[in-house]
Amino acid sequence: MTGFATTLATIWRLAIPYFRSEDRWAGRMLLASVIAIELSVVGITVLINQWNARFYNALQDRAWDAFVRELSIFCGLAAAFIVLRVYQLYLNQWLQIRWRRWMTEEYVGRWLGEANHYRMQMLGDAADNPDQRISEDIKQFIELGLFLGVGLLGSIVSLGSFVIILWGLSAEAPLTIGGEIWPIPGYLVWAALFYAAAGTLLTHFVGRKLIALNFNQQRFEADFRFNLVRVRENSEQIALLHGESAESGRLMDRFRRVVENWLQIMTRQKKLTFLTSGYSQVSIIFPFIVVSPAYFAGHLQLGALMQTASAFNSVQSALSFFVDSYVRMTEWRAVIARLAGFEMAIAAARAVTSATPSIAIQQAAEKDVRLDGLDVTLPGGQSIVAADGVTIAPHDQVLITGPSGSGKSTLLRAIAGIWPFGKGKVTVPAGARVMTLPQRPYLPIGTLSAAITYPAEPGAFDDDTLRAALLAVGLPALADRLEEHAHWSRMLSLGEQQRLGIARALLHAPDYLLLDEATASLDEPAEAALYTLLHERLPGATIVSIGHRSTLAAFHKRRLTLTREGEYYRVTAAALTPAA
């Protein structure tokens, strides 16, 4: 019961925000319409149950006029039933897509907001495969939730309606055993309850392991798909290293988990299907077995027999909702657990920024960037870089150097505000525009113009400006391909990608430009030409670079050196020859 209550609380937490959102009125009206139609369908089912008695009595009495009248009534009820079901499906799907659109926007915003996606990876990314959780799990949460929720409501209303009918029919068709009447009030209701309860208990006993199996199946499928994408994204490196055999083994190892878990699901579902199929088949004749002694004893007509069987089946079906929907419930339970885990991972990533201790990013009116009492650590708490009283002045050009693995890139991430692990304070000028260029720039799939202008929206710069930037960074061959749609990270060499990164900096003209080995794949003359270009085109920018080449010193005024002190590195400042 504790687990059940926790699951209900989780469902409420996941579902209720949409019905309190800006789209709440449309969502509430659509949900109310779907529920109203479900209740109307139950009402029609009650009318059809009553029609059963009149129709089969007309057949037994060979009453032609009554037979024709009942056929006409049935046509009207059937037409109403069909129309209601069609519009229930239509409105249900309409609600699904609106709800899914809102949840997707909400989850994407929370995942990408404030670099949460990056911190989640740094913390170990307990919520594996966020792509699946946003694309598949949200869809299934809404789809299965509406199916099960509306179905459960319909079953409850149907149960209440037909229990009353079945209780009354129990008096008309008393329990008859061996020609003797046993006066048990509402015995048909108790028989339906016993039958459904037995089926429910057996179904849960046989199928409860499907919850964990379905959860794992979704995880293994997503992991396999993710690694297929990684192979596609890194096909060049794999081909150069002749790593196809290793990748094939790795992929098949992950697929083996998919197969093994699926075989367990098959075995469990086979047992469950034996039970549910047998349960469904027996339920067809079970009411006739219970009522037929009274019928053959002459206590009721054929119409009453058919009405009783129909009412019994309606009660049994309502009580058997759990049995019939058990597989979907296990799938939904797994989806709920995955979405809840995703929310917890996002919350944990957000909490890092407000945890104590953490690196505080403060904005101030001063134009300097200051590092005070800064202790940059790994997520586990191990110190890697310390800096205190370090200042980066406006229009400065600073080169950060140190041994490989000393934490230079991590220090740059702390200055950029995306690395919260540690303590101390980074003070940055209020309203300053900061751009960081990594060694491998991110180029979104799309047109070349969109790749260059990122993160600005496509069209933020006119074509002439883009062409001029491409020519300036030494990519004249791309100047006439602005509208070409491609996967540019795979089409261009790393050196060409780094030139595009510099073009992006020229377009956005940031106040602070942080270069993390952003020209390391270029030869020294090309690198010198690009740094000269940055100094000419961005004279007001503060440039902070990470690099290992000695030639970079000519383009910077100061050096920040990471020197080992015990288990970590300390930042010390020194002057360089001014840039030419």
LUMFI-421033 format. One record per residue (C-alpha): residue in one letter; x, y, z. Coordinates in Angstrom, 1 decimal. Example, Ala and Ser with C-alpha at 12.3 -4.5 7.8 and 13.67 -1.06 7.14 Angstrom:
REM residues 2
A	12.3	-4.5	7.8
S	13.7	-1.1	7.1
END
This chain:
REM residues 580
M	0.0	0.0	0.0
T	2.9	2.3	0.7
G	4.3	1.7	-2.8
F	0.8	2.2	-4.3
A	0.4	5.6	-2.4
T	3.8	6.7	-3.6
T	3.0	5.8	-7.2
L	-0.3	7.8	-7.0
A	1.6	10.8	-5.5
T	4.2	10.6	-8.4
I	1.4	10.4	-11.0
W	-0.2	13.5	-9.4
R	3.1	15.3	-9.4
L	3.7	14.5	-13.1
A	0.2	15.1	-14.4
I	-1.3	18.0	-12.5
P	1.1	20.8	-13.7
Y	-0.4	20.7	-17.2
F	-3.9	21.2	-15.9
R	-2.7	24.3	-14.0
S	-0.6	25.7	-16.9
E	-1.5	28.4	-19.5
D	-3.2	25.7	-21.6
R	-5.2	24.5	-18.6
W	-8.7	25.5	-19.9
A	-8.3	23.7	-23.2
G	-6.9	20.6	-21.4
R	-9.6	20.6	-18.7
M	-12.4	21.0	-21.4
L	-11.0	18.2	-23.5
L	-10.6	15.9	-20.4
A	-14.1	16.7	-19.3
S	-15.4	15.9	-22.7
V	-13.6	12.6	-22.9
I	-15.0	11.7	-19.4
A	-18.5	12.8	-20.3
I	-18.5	10.6	-23.4
E	-17.2	7.6	-21.4
L	-20.1	8.1	-18.9
S	-22.5	8.4	-21.8
V	-21.2	5.1	-23.3
V	-21.8	3.4	-19.9
G	-25.4	4.8	-20.1
I	-25.9	3.3	-23.5
T	-24.5	0.0	-22.3
V	-27.1	0.0	-19.5
L	-29.9	0.7	-22.1
I	-28.6	-2.1	-24.3
N	-28.7	-4.4	-21.3
Q	-32.3	-3.6	-20.8
W	-32.9	-4.0	-24.5
N	-31.5	-7.5	-24.3
A	-34.4	-8.6	-22.1
R	-37.1	-7.2	-24.4
F	-35.4	-8.4	-27.6
Y	-34.9	-12.0	-26.5
N	-38.4	-12.2	-25.0
A	-39.8	-11.0	-28.4
L	-37.8	-13.9	-30.0
Q	-39.1	-16.4	-27.5
D	-42.7	-15.2	-27.9
R	-42.3	-14.9	-31.7
A	-43.7	-11.3	-31.5
W	-42.9	-9.8	-34.9
D	-44.0	-6.2	-34.1
A	-41.9	-6.2	-30.9
F	-39.0	-7.7	-32.7
V	-39.0	-5.0	-35.4
R	-39.4	-2.2	-32.8
E	-36.5	-3.5	-30.8
L	-34.3	-3.7	-33.9
S	-35.1	0.0	-34.6
I	-34.2	0.9	-31.0
F	-31.0	-1.0	-31.3
C	-30.0	0.8	-34.5
G	-30.5	4.1	-32.7
L	-28.4	3.0	-29.7
A	-25.7	1.5	-31.9
A	-25.5	4.7	-34.0
A	-25.1	6.8	-30.8
F	-22.5	4.4	-29.5
I	-20.4	4.6	-32.7
V	-20.6	8.4	-32.8
L	-19.6	8.7	-29.2
R	-16.6	6.3	-29.5
V	-15.3	8.1	-32.6
Y	-15.4	11.5	-31.0
Q	-14.0	10.2	-27.8
L	-11.0	8.9	-29.7
Y	-10.6	12.2	-31.6
L	-10.8	14.4	-28.5
N	-8.6	12.0	-26.6
Q	-5.9	12.3	-29.2
W	-6.3	16.0	-29.3
L	-5.8	16.2	-25.6
Q	-2.7	13.9	-25.9
I	-0.9	16.1	-28.4
R	-1.6	19.3	-26.5
W	-0.5	17.7	-23.2
R	2.5	16.2	-24.8
R	3.5	19.5	-26.4
W	3.4	21.3	-23.1
M	5.2	18.5	-21.2
T	7.9	18.3	-23.9
E	8.5	22.1	-23.8
E	8.6	22.0	-20.0
Y	11.1	19.1	-19.8
V	13.3	20.3	-22.6
G	13.5	23.7	-20.9
R	14.3	22.2	-17.5
W	16.8	19.8	-19.0
L	18.7	22.4	-21.1
G	18.1	25.4	-18.8
E	21.1	26.8	-16.9
A	23.4	24.0	-18.3
N	21.5	21.3	-16.3
H	22.2	18.8	-19.1
Y	25.9	19.3	-18.7
R	25.9	19.0	-14.9
M	23.7	15.9	-15.1
Q	26.5	14.3	-17.1
M	29.1	15.5	-14.6
L	27.1	13.9	-11.8
G	27.0	10.6	-13.6
D	23.8	11.1	-15.5
A	21.6	8.8	-13.3
A	18.8	9.5	-15.7
D	20.2	7.6	-18.7
N	19.1	8.5	-22.2
P	17.3	11.8	-21.7
D	16.3	11.7	-25.4
Q	14.1	8.6	-24.8
R	12.6	10.0	-21.6
I	11.5	13.2	-23.4
S	10.4	11.6	-26.7
E	9.0	8.2	-25.7
D	8.3	8.3	-22.0
I	6.2	11.5	-22.1
K	4.2	10.1	-25.0
Q	3.5	6.8	-23.2
F	2.8	8.5	-19.8
I	0.0	10.5	-21.4
E	-1.3	7.9	-23.7
L	-1.4	5.0	-21.2
G	-2.5	7.4	-18.4
L	-5.6	8.5	-20.3
F	-6.4	5.0	-21.4
L	-6.1	3.6	-17.9
G	-7.6	6.6	-16.1
V	-10.7	6.9	-18.4
G	-11.0	3.1	-18.5
L	-10.9	2.8	-14.7
L	-13.5	5.6	-14.3
G	-15.8	3.8	-16.9
S	-15.3	0.5	-15.0
I	-16.3	2.1	-11.7
V	-19.4	3.8	-13.1
S	-20.3	0.6	-15.0
L	-19.8	-1.5	-11.8
G	-22.1	0.8	-9.9
S	-24.8	0.8	-12.6
F	-24.8	-3.0	-13.2
V	-24.5	-4.1	-9.6
I	-27.9	-2.5	-9.0
I	-29.3	-4.3	-12.0
L	-27.7	-7.6	-11.1
W	-28.9	-7.3	-7.5
G	-32.4	-7.0	-8.7
L	-32.0	-9.9	-11.2
S	-30.7	-12.1	-8.4
A	-34.2	-11.9	-6.8
E	-35.9	-12.7	-10.1
A	-33.6	-15.6	-10.8
P	-32.9	-17.1	-7.3
L	-30.0	-19.5	-6.8
T	-31.2	-23.0	-7.7
I	-29.2	-26.1	-6.9
G	-30.7	-29.6	-7.5
G	-34.1	-28.0	-7.9
E	-34.0	-26.4	-4.5
I	-34.0	-22.6	-4.1
W	-31.3	-21.0	-1.9
P	-32.4	-17.5	-0.9
I	-29.1	-15.6	-1.0
P	-29.6	-11.8	-1.6
G	-27.6	-10.5	-4.5
Y	-25.8	-13.9	-5.1
L	-25.0	-12.9	-8.7
V	-23.1	-9.9	-7.5
W	-21.1	-12.0	-5.0
A	-20.4	-14.6	-7.7
A	-19.1	-11.8	-10.0
L	-17.0	-10.4	-7.2
F	-15.5	-13.8	-6.3
Y	-14.7	-14.5	-10.0
A	-13.0	-11.1	-10.6
A	-11.1	-11.1	-7.3
A	-9.7	-14.6	-8.0
G	-8.6	-13.5	-11.5
T	-7.1	-10.2	-10.2
L	-5.0	-12.0	-7.5
L	-3.8	-14.6	-9.9
T	-2.9	-12.0	-12.5
H	-0.9	-9.9	-10.1
F	0.9	-13.0	-8.8
V	1.9	-14.1	-12.3
G	2.5	-10.7	-13.9
R	4.1	-8.5	-11.2
K	7.6	-9.1	-12.4
L	6.7	-7.5	-15.7
I	7.1	-4.0	-14.0
A	10.8	-4.3	-13.5
L	11.2	-6.2	-16.8
N	9.5	-3.4	-18.8
F	11.6	-0.8	-17.0
N	14.8	-2.6	-18.0
Q	13.6	-3.2	-21.5
Q	13.1	0.5	-22.2
R	16.5	1.2	-20.7
F	18.3	-1.5	-22.7
E	16.6	-0.5	-25.9
A	17.6	3.2	-25.4
D	21.1	2.2	-24.6
F	21.4	0.1	-27.7
R	20.0	2.9	-29.9
F	22.3	5.5	-28.3
N	25.4	3.5	-29.1
L	24.3	3.0	-32.7
V	24.1	6.8	-32.9
R	27.6	7.1	-31.4
V	29.0	4.7	-34.1
R	27.3	6.8	-36.8
E	28.7	10.1	-35.3
N	32.2	8.7	-35.0
S	32.4	6.6	-38.1
E	35.5	8.3	-39.4
Q	37.6	7.6	-36.3
I	36.3	4.0	-36.2
A	37.2	3.4	-39.8
L	40.7	4.9	-39.4
L	41.4	2.7	-36.4
H	39.7	-0.3	-38.1
G	37.6	-0.6	-35.0
E	34.6	-2.2	-36.8
S	35.1	-5.5	-35.1
A	35.4	-3.9	-31.6
E	32.3	-1.8	-32.2
S	30.3	-4.7	-33.6
G	31.1	-6.7	-30.4
R	30.2	-3.8	-28.2
L	26.9	-3.2	-30.0
M	26.0	-6.9	-30.0
D	26.8	-7.1	-26.3
R	24.3	-4.3	-25.6
F	21.8	-6.0	-27.9
R	22.3	-9.2	-26.0
R	20.9	-7.4	-23.0
V	17.9	-6.4	-25.0
V	17.3	-10.0	-26.2
E	17.9	-11.6	-22.7
N	15.4	-9.2	-21.1
W	12.9	-9.7	-23.9
L	13.1	-13.5	-23.5
Q	12.2	-13.0	-19.8
I	9.3	-10.8	-20.8
M	8.1	-13.4	-23.3
T	8.2	-16.1	-20.7
R	6.3	-14.0	-18.1
Q	3.8	-12.8	-20.7
K	3.2	-16.4	-21.9
K	2.2	-17.4	-18.4
L	0.1	-14.2	-18.0
T	-1.6	-14.8	-21.4
F	-2.5	-18.3	-20.5
L	-4.2	-16.9	-17.4
T	-6.0	-13.9	-18.9
S	-7.1	-15.8	-22.1
G	-8.5	-18.6	-20.0
Y	-10.1	-16.1	-17.7
S	-11.8	-14.3	-20.6
Q	-13.1	-17.5	-22.2
V	-14.5	-18.9	-19.0
S	-16.2	-15.5	-18.3
I	-18.3	-16.0	-21.4
I	-20.1	-19.1	-20.0
F	-19.7	-18.6	-16.3
P	-22.9	-16.4	-15.9
F	-24.9	-19.0	-17.8
I	-23.6	-21.7	-15.5
V	-24.7	-19.7	-12.5
V	-28.1	-18.7	-13.9
S	-29.1	-21.6	-16.1
P	-30.5	-23.8	-13.2
A	-33.1	-21.0	-12.5
Y	-33.9	-20.7	-16.2
F	-34.5	-24.5	-16.6
A	-36.5	-24.5	-13.4
G	-38.8	-22.0	-15.1
H	-38.1	-19.1	-12.8
L	-37.3	-16.7	-15.7
Q	-37.7	-16.2	-19.4
L	-35.0	-16.2	-22.1
G	-34.8	-12.4	-22.2
A	-34.2	-12.3	-18.5
L	-31.5	-15.0	-18.9
M	-29.7	-13.0	-21.6
Q	-30.1	-9.7	-19.6
T	-28.7	-11.4	-16.5
A	-25.7	-12.8	-18.5
S	-25.1	-9.4	-20.0
A	-25.3	-7.6	-16.7
F	-23.1	-10.3	-15.1
N	-20.5	-9.9	-17.8
S	-20.6	-6.1	-17.4
V	-20.0	-6.4	-13.6
Q	-17.3	-9.0	-14.2
S	-15.6	-6.9	-16.9
A	-15.6	-3.8	-14.6
L	-14.1	-5.8	-11.8
S	-11.6	-7.4	-14.2
F	-10.3	-4.1	-15.4
F	-7.1	-4.8	-13.5
V	-6.7	-8.2	-15.2
D	-7.4	-7.0	-18.7
S	-5.1	-3.9	-18.4
Y	-2.3	-5.5	-16.3
V	0.3	-5.4	-19.1
R	-0.4	-1.8	-19.8
M	-0.2	-1.0	-16.1
T	3.2	-2.5	-15.8
E	4.4	-0.5	-18.9
W	2.9	2.7	-17.3
R	4.5	2.0	-14.0
A	7.9	1.7	-15.7
V	7.3	4.9	-17.6
I	6.3	6.7	-14.4
A	9.5	5.5	-12.7
R	11.7	6.7	-15.6
L	10.1	10.2	-15.7
A	10.3	10.5	-11.9
G	14.0	9.6	-12.1
F	14.5	12.1	-14.8
E	12.9	14.8	-12.7
M	15.1	13.8	-9.7
A	18.2	14.0	-11.9
I	17.3	17.5	-13.1
A	16.6	18.6	-9.5
A	19.9	17.2	-8.4
A	21.8	19.1	-11.1
R	20.0	22.3	-10.1
A	20.7	21.8	-6.5
V	24.5	21.7	-7.2
T	24.5	25.4	-8.0
S	22.9	26.3	-4.7
A	24.7	23.7	-2.6
T	27.3	24.8	0.0
P	30.0	24.9	-0.9
S	29.8	25.8	-4.6
I	31.5	28.2	-6.9
A	29.5	31.5	-6.8
I	29.2	33.6	-9.9
Q	28.5	37.2	-9.0
Q	27.9	40.1	-11.4
A	29.4	43.5	-10.5
A	29.7	47.0	-11.9
E	33.4	46.6	-12.2
K	34.8	45.7	-15.6
D	37.3	43.2	-14.3
V	36.9	39.4	-14.0
R	38.1	38.4	-10.5
L	38.8	34.9	-9.0
D	38.7	35.1	-5.2
G	39.3	32.1	-3.0
L	38.5	29.8	-5.9
D	38.9	26.1	-5.3
V	37.8	24.1	-8.3
T	37.1	20.4	-7.5
L	35.8	17.3	-9.3
P	32.2	16.3	-8.6
G	33.4	14.0	-5.9
G	35.1	16.8	-4.0
Q	38.8	16.4	-5.0
S	40.6	19.7	-5.5
I	42.2	20.2	-8.9
V	42.8	24.0	-9.3
A	43.1	26.9	-6.9
A	43.2	30.6	-7.7
D	43.0	33.6	-5.4
G	43.2	37.3	-6.2
V	43.5	36.7	-10.0
T	42.2	39.5	-12.1
I	41.5	39.6	-15.9
A	41.2	43.3	-17.0
P	39.1	44.6	-19.8
H	40.7	44.3	-23.3
D	43.3	42.0	-21.8
Q	44.7	39.0	-23.7
V	45.5	36.1	-21.3
L	47.1	32.8	-22.0
I	46.5	29.9	-19.7
T	49.2	27.3	-19.6
G	50.1	24.2	-17.6
P	50.7	20.5	-17.9
S	48.2	18.3	-19.7
G	45.5	17.2	-17.2
S	46.2	20.0	-14.8
G	42.6	21.4	-15.0
K	43.0	24.3	-17.5
S	39.7	23.5	-19.3
T	37.9	23.0	-16.0
L	39.1	26.4	-14.8
L	37.8	27.9	-18.0
R	34.4	26.2	-17.4
A	34.3	27.7	-13.9
I	35.0	31.2	-15.3
A	32.3	30.6	-17.9
G	29.8	29.7	-15.1
I	29.0	26.1	-16.0
W	31.2	24.3	-13.5
P	29.8	24.7	-9.9
F	31.9	22.1	-8.2
G	34.1	23.7	-5.6
K	34.1	26.9	-3.6
G	35.1	30.5	-3.9
K	33.8	33.4	-6.1
V	34.0	34.4	-9.7
T	33.1	38.0	-10.3
V	32.1	39.0	-13.8
P	31.0	42.4	-15.2
A	27.2	42.8	-15.2
G	25.7	42.3	-18.7
A	29.0	41.1	-20.2
R	28.6	38.9	-23.3
V	30.8	35.8	-23.0
M	31.5	33.2	-25.7
T	33.5	30.0	-25.3
L	35.0	28.2	-28.2
P	36.0	24.6	-27.4
Q	38.5	22.6	-29.4
R	35.7	20.9	-31.3
P	32.9	23.5	-31.9
Y	29.3	22.4	-32.0
L	27.7	22.6	-35.4
P	24.0	21.8	-35.5
I	22.7	19.8	-38.4
G	21.0	22.2	-40.8
T	22.0	24.9	-43.2
L	25.6	26.3	-43.1
S	24.2	29.7	-42.3
A	22.4	28.3	-39.2
A	25.6	26.5	-38.2
I	27.7	29.7	-38.3
T	25.2	31.9	-36.6
Y	24.5	29.5	-33.7
P	23.4	30.1	-31.0
A	21.6	33.0	-32.6
E	18.5	32.2	-34.6
P	18.9	31.5	-38.3
G	18.6	34.8	-40.2
A	20.1	36.9	-37.5
F	22.9	37.9	-39.9
D	22.4	38.6	-43.6
D	24.2	36.5	-46.2
D	26.8	39.2	-47.2
T	27.9	39.4	-43.5
L	28.2	35.6	-43.3
R	30.2	35.4	-46.6
A	32.5	38.1	-45.4
A	33.2	36.2	-42.2
L	33.9	33.0	-44.1
L	36.3	34.8	-46.4
A	38.0	36.4	-43.4
V	38.7	33.1	-41.7
G	40.0	31.4	-44.8
L	36.9	29.4	-46.0
P	36.1	30.9	-49.4
A	34.9	27.5	-50.7
L	32.0	27.6	-48.3
A	30.9	31.2	-49.1
D	28.4	30.0	-51.8
R	27.0	27.0	-49.7
L	25.1	29.0	-47.0
E	21.8	27.4	-47.8
E	23.2	23.9	-48.1
H	21.7	21.5	-45.5
A	24.2	19.0	-44.1
H	25.8	17.3	-41.1
W	28.7	19.8	-41.0
S	30.5	18.1	-38.1
R	31.1	15.1	-40.4
M	31.6	16.9	-43.7
L	34.3	19.4	-42.5
S	37.7	18.7	-41.1
L	38.4	19.7	-37.5
G	40.6	22.5	-38.8
E	37.7	23.8	-40.9
Q	35.4	23.5	-38.0
Q	37.7	25.6	-35.9
R	37.8	28.3	-38.6
L	34.0	28.3	-38.5
G	34.2	28.7	-34.7
I	36.3	31.9	-35.2
A	33.8	33.1	-37.8
R	31.1	32.6	-35.2
A	33.1	34.8	-32.7
L	33.5	37.5	-35.3
L	29.8	37.6	-36.0
H	28.7	37.7	-32.3
A	31.6	40.1	-31.2
P	31.5	39.0	-27.5
D	33.0	41.1	-24.7
Y	34.9	38.0	-23.3
L	36.1	35.3	-25.7
L	37.3	32.1	-24.1
L	39.4	29.9	-26.4
D	39.9	26.3	-25.2
E	42.6	25.1	-27.7
A	40.2	26.5	-30.3
T	42.9	26.6	-33.0
A	45.0	23.6	-32.0
S	44.2	21.7	-35.2
L	45.5	24.5	-37.4
D	49.2	24.9	-38.4
E	51.1	27.8	-36.8
P	50.8	30.3	-39.6
A	47.0	29.7	-39.9
E	46.7	30.0	-36.1
A	48.7	33.3	-36.1
A	46.5	34.7	-38.9
L	43.3	33.9	-37.0
Y	44.6	35.5	-33.8
T	45.7	38.6	-35.7
L	42.2	38.7	-37.2
L	40.6	38.5	-33.7
H	42.7	41.4	-32.5
E	41.8	43.5	-35.5
R	38.1	42.7	-35.7
L	37.4	42.5	-31.9
P	39.6	45.3	-30.4
G	37.4	45.7	-27.4
A	37.2	42.0	-26.5
T	39.0	40.3	-23.6
I	40.6	37.1	-24.9
V	41.5	34.2	-22.7
S	43.2	31.3	-24.4
I	44.3	27.8	-23.4
G	47.1	26.4	-25.6
H	50.4	24.5	-25.5
R	52.2	26.2	-28.4
S	54.9	28.7	-27.5
T	54.0	30.8	-30.5
L	50.7	31.8	-28.8
A	52.6	34.0	-26.3
A	53.1	36.6	-29.0
F	49.3	37.2	-29.1
H	48.8	37.6	-25.4
K	49.8	40.2	-22.8
R	49.7	38.0	-19.7
R	50.1	34.4	-18.7
L	48.2	32.4	-16.1
T	50.3	29.3	-15.3
L	49.0	26.2	-13.4
T	51.8	25.0	-11.1
R	51.5	21.8	-9.0
E	51.2	22.3	-5.3
G	50.7	18.8	-3.7
E	47.5	17.2	-5.0
Y	46.3	20.2	-7.0
Y	47.5	23.1	-9.2
R	47.7	26.8	-8.3
V	47.2	29.6	-10.7
T	50.0	32.2	-10.9
A	50.1	35.3	-13.1
A	53.0	36.7	-15.1
A	53.5	39.4	-17.8
L	54.2	38.5	-21.4
T	55.5	40.5	-24.3
P	52.5	42.6	-25.6
A	50.8	41.3	-28.7
A	51.9	42.7	-32.0
END
